[in-house]
Structure formats: structure tokens, C-alpha cells
Amino acid sequence: FKKIQSQNIRVIDLNCEFNFSYLNNYAVKNVCRGEYVLMLNNDTEVVTNDWLEKMLLYAMKDGVGSVGAFLMFPDHTIQHVGIIMGKGGVAGHAYSGVSVDIPGCGYELKVPYDVCCCTAACLMTSKKKYLEVEGLNEDLKVAFNDVDFGLKLLKAGYRNVMMPSVKLYHYESKSRGMENTLDKIDRFNHEIELFQNRWSDILKDGDPF
């Protein structure tokens, strides 16, 4: 922390339980000075050199709510290329576990394309739009807060864009561990119930993309 603070990076010391939504909301509302926000997990590794410029190119457009990235597991399989509503009864990653070399069923993994939402493991948006939809839902402490955020942007009339040309490795769950304790499982099931009640219409109708 001392090392990165010497590089003009601010560290926020919050003595609280882990709540991904609260942490990001606090940072955006109280610390963020820029026009654009990048939510980025600490278990990611950037591959694409001009990743920020590419994401910003779309995030700057008036009609775009958020911009997501192509996330890969270390074994060169897909972790995230957009989220499909209704998968697994709630929401799930498209092409998860498939080779990163595939072009996609409609060649969509080669060009920017619209999705319902993207994971906040690497997600760019404008501060203005983030605040317009009231940021992340703090009742969703760990799971589905990014899906909820994307759906709020869609409801507000914005598009969520997936950028296949922006690639990162995602060493998923390296920081907090797997969701395999009783407390974590209880919290996860509670968040599923909250999400399903909140977005029952879109879960019933199916993913529009």
C-alpha cells in the first residue's frame, strides 16, 4: 500500500465487513474525482495494452451504460464474455469454460456487441450514469450486484457493451476463497432470492439478447 500510494494512488481504509457494493459506492461517491469509473477485481491481470482506451471509446458514448471485458481463466478458457439472464435459474456467464479461441455462435466474440450485463470484475461506466442508477445494490453484498447494476442501466435506456478485444486473466476467488462455507452459502442463497424477486419479469421473459 505504501508503494502504490507513492504513485499517486489513494488507498481507502474502511473497517467494515466485505460488501463489494458498499465498497464501490463509497469510493465513487466520496473519493472518485474522474468522469469515468473502472471497477476492477484485485485478482485480475491485464493482457491488452490499450485496454483502458478501448473501453473508454465506448463508455464515452451517450447511449452506453457500461463496458465489459473478455476475461480468461489461466488455462485459456473463457470466464466471462457477457452474462445471460436466466442461466442456472438466475444469471450466468456465456461460453464459460470454453476455449478462448472460439469466434462465438454468431462471430460475436470478434466484435463489440450488446449484452444484458457484464461482470464488475472489470467494468467501466461514467460516474454520472453510475450515480444516476444509484450505483450497486448494497443488499447484494457479493453476488449479482453487477447483474443488478447492468439491468438498472438497461431499464434507464442505456446499452451494455461487451468488448472482446479487451482481454484480462481472472484468477477467480483467489482473494476471498470459494463460496463453500455455511455462512457464505446462506448469504449466496439470500442474494439469489433478493435478485429473483427484484427482476422476476426479465427472468420470466428471458434474456432479450
N, C-alpha and C positions, 0 to 999 in steps of 0.2 A: 504493500500500500504506500509506503514512504517513497519507493522508487517511482511508481506511476504518478504520485502527486507532484513530483518534481518535473513531470512532463505536462503540466497544466491540466491534469485530470483530477476532478474532485471526487472524493470518497465520502459517502453519506453513512454515518454510523447510527443505525436505528436498532435500538434494543427492543426487538419485538419478535413474536412468532413468525415463522416463514409464511408469508402471504404474497405470492407473486403479484397479484392485482394491486394490493396496497403499496408495495414497494415501488412499482412503476408509476402509480398515480401520484404518490408523494414526490417522486423525482420530477415528473412532468410539471406538476402544479407549483412546486416550491424551489426547484433547482434549475430546470431546463431554461437556457437563455436563447437557444436557437429556434428557427422556424420549423425545423423538422426533428422528428423523434425516431430513433432506432432502438427497438427492443432487441436485445441480443443475449442469449444464454452464455454463461461462462464456460460451458463445455462444448464450444464450437471452435472450429479452426477454418479461417478463410482460405479459399483456393484461388478465387478470381481477383486479380489485382485491382481492377477498376470497378469493384462491386458496388461501392457507395455511389459513384457517378451513375451507374446503370440503374440502380434502384431510384435514385433521386430524379432521373429523367422522367419516370412515370409518376412518382409521388408528387411532383410539382403540378401535374395536370389537375384542373379544377374538378373533373368528374371522377378522379381516382381517390378511393378512401385509404387503401393500404397496398403495400407491395411486398410480396413474399419471395423466398429464395429456394433454390434446389438444394436440399440437404441430403447428405450421403452418410451411410454407416461406414466405418473403417474398412469393411470387406467389399466396398464398392457396390453396395446395393442401395436402393432408394429408401430414405427415411421419410422425406416429405417433398411432394410436388403439388401440393394443394390438398384441401380437406373435402371429403364427400359427406354431405349430410345424410343421416340415416344408416350409414355403415356401422355394423355392430349394434344397431338399435339406437345409436346416439350420433356419433360422427367419427370418422376415421380417415387415415391417410390413403390417398390414391397410390397405387403401384408399390405399396410398402413391401420391402424385401425383394423386389425385382431388380435385375441388373440395371445399373445406371446407363448402360449403352442403348437401351431401347428407345425408339423415337416416340412411342405412345400410339394408342389405337388410331388417333386421327392426326398423327405427327405433331401433337400439341406440345411435346416435350422439347421442341426445337425453336419455338417462338413464344413470345409473351401471350398469355391467354387469361380470360376471366374465370374466376372460381368463386364459390360461396365465401370462402375464407382461407387464410393461411395460418400456419403456426407462428406464435410470437417468439419462438426460439431465434428467429431472425425476421423482423418485420419492421418496415418503415412506413411512417404516416406523417402528416403535418400536425404540429402542435394544435393548430386551430381546429382541425377535424377531430383530433383525439379528445379535446375538451368539449367539442360540440355534442359528441355522443356520450359524454361523461366517463370517458376512459374505460378501464377494466372493472368488471363487476366484483367487488371485494367479498361478496358471499361465495364466489368461486375462487377459493384460495390458491388452488394448484391446477385443477383440471378444467378444461372447457372455457376458461376465461377468454382465451384468444378467439375461440369459435364464436362465443357470445359477442365479442367485440366486432368481428367481421360481419356478423349478421346485423348488428346495430348500424354499421356503416351502410350495408345494403338497404336497410329499411329507411335510412336517411337519404337514399337516392344516389349513393356512390358505388363505384365498381371496385372490386378487389382483384389485383393483378398478380399473377404468378410469373416470375422471371426465371426461366430455365437456364439462362446464360450466367446467372449468378450462383456460384457453387461454393458450398461450405461442407466440411465434415461436422457431424453432430455426434458427439460421444454421449449418447442419451443416458440420463440418470446417473452420470458419474459423480455429480455433486451431492445429490440428496438420497441416492440409492433407489432401489425398486419399490413399487407400491405393494409391499409384501408383509407389512405388519398389521395387526388388528386395527390399530388406530388409523393407519393410512387407508386401509380398505374401507373402514366405516366412513371416513371423510370422502373418499372417492365415490362411494355409493350415494352419499348425501348430495354430492355435487351433480351426479348423474340425474338424480330426482329433480333437483332445482332446475337444471338445464332443460330436461324434458317437459316440465311444467311451463317453463318460460317460452319455449319455442315449439310447442305441440303442433302448431299449424304447419310449419315448414317440414317437420318430421313426418307429418301425415301426408303432405302433398308430394314430398320427395325433393331431391336436390334439383334446382332449376338449371344447373349447368351440366 
